[in-house]
Amino acid sequence: MKLFRRLDIRGKLALSAGVRDFLRERVTPERAKEEVKAALDTRTERLIELVRMQIYERSSSPYLKLLKIAGCEFADFQTLVRRDGIERALERLAAEGVYLTSDEFKGKKEIVRGGGSFHVTPADFQSANAAAGIDIQSSGTRNQPVISKVGFNWLAIRTFSTGVFFSAHDLFSYSHAIYDAVLPSSALHHLLVNAKLGKPTERWFARKVPELSRLHEIGHYLTTCLVVWTGKRHGPGFPMPRFIDVEDMAPIVRWIDQERRKKKAGYITTIASSAARIARAALAMGVSLEGTKFNVAGEPFTEAKEDAIRRAGASVTSRYSYGGGMPAGLGCANPRHRDEVHLNRHMLAFIRHPAPLAGGSIHPLLCSTLYAEAPRMLLNVENGDYATLETRDCGCALQDAGLTLHLHHIRSYEKFTSEGMNYFYVDLYDLLEKVLPSEFGGGPGDYQLVEEEDGNGQTRLTLVVHPAVGEVAGEKLLARLQQGLSAGPWSNQFMSRIWQDAGTLRIKREIPYVSPRGKILPLHIPRG
């Protein structure tokens, strides 16, 4: 009986009905383009109405406190947005303290503005527009996982820009597959959006993720099956997940090869680390990935990962998600930069924080939602990333639909602390994914720094090296790591000398930590 109560039969029936209704109508590429254009025309008025309803008419809204401290009444907000435009207005508000850092938004740090302070939790930002949808969970790579409900109305809005993206990259002609976990990950979103566009997903390769309990695992799997079974009845291409080991990419490579033998090109939606592992597995198996296209996200898409993919013969584009079911950007079809995406400006507004982080030149990205259907209400919220924003003519279908703002060189500025000093780990990507593999063997994902405490309570930086790399000269490797960590600004050199004097660095031979979503980041900081 406990299991049945946990599965919430009434809720699952509503979920099944939601899938059916979502798939009732297909979206053509022509309609997708027109819907994006129409949404761009209404973004100003939608933001004003959204802020009125979800902030100024909700006395409990954390944003209302920030706006009041800044002396911004609703009439002021309305005038500011209409006069200066959305982005300029948001920049002015951020300069007045109307923003939330990543730690503030997640409730890890008190919000201090105007001489006062208050505390929030992620639940305070749930959309007031509760609707049928699918609960997903953030990866919790660096923080506690956060649950978000992604409604079918929000998925329908997302479908429009995805349709334009498919047209830009000719993806309607590919055989589609996904490599991602079952619920509570967002893989089902891709299946649903593809089906609404009339494009079947041929394969779903999945990995198991840690669950709170066996009961949670059963519930998530049965919910996944329910969505798939309903999708099979009402839409094209809803495969059941096939679980594979995170270290065994051979089944995916074999599927790609089978499609090539049928004169079909494979298109695989996954994260950047996984795409690189698939490519390296293909090279080891002697299988060409020529004609294959990857769509990657979830972590910075670095030069080393791109090189691994292209050496196998595949091409790659990227996407950018702001977290919590917020599809922020889709890969440009004529990019100048490997991770260049067109921002979904009809759905979200992005600015760079007017003030850089203390002691540096990094301006965090701030995101605001423009639809009540979004899973969370965001108004100038950081997520720990920074990037270059650029408007340019690229000539692809996404620009033709009006999505002219590009984002590239997307990196995280989150930091680790050792010996009382902070080090921004964006500097580690080139060192751990490119420099060390080129000199000591291996490739992206084979080297990882782990911040951990030893038995004496001292914080150490352990360089984890994958056993597959083979024998390495430990002293030479540590010396090269030390040299790489000291490169760049004076602060890096200072930190490196402190680590060396304290004997902080060491090497461990084991498989690097892989997050529940399959990410292998250059730095892993275990949660306490």
PyMOL commands that set and color helices and strands:
alter all, ss='L'
color gray80, all
select helices_A, chain A and resi 2-7+9-22+29-41+43-56+62-69+74-84+86-95+102-105+122-125+152-168+171-173+187-196+214-234+250-261+272-285+303-311+397-400+425-440+467-469+474-485+490-502
alter helices_A, ss='H'
color red, helices_A
select strands_A, chain A and resi 111-113+116-118+133-137+147-151+175-179+201-206+241-243+266-271+293-297+315-321+327-331+341-343+348-352+365-369+385-391+405-412+415-418+421-424+447-453+459-465+505-509+523-524
alter strands_A, ss='S'
color yellow, strands_A
deselect
rebuild
show_as cartoon
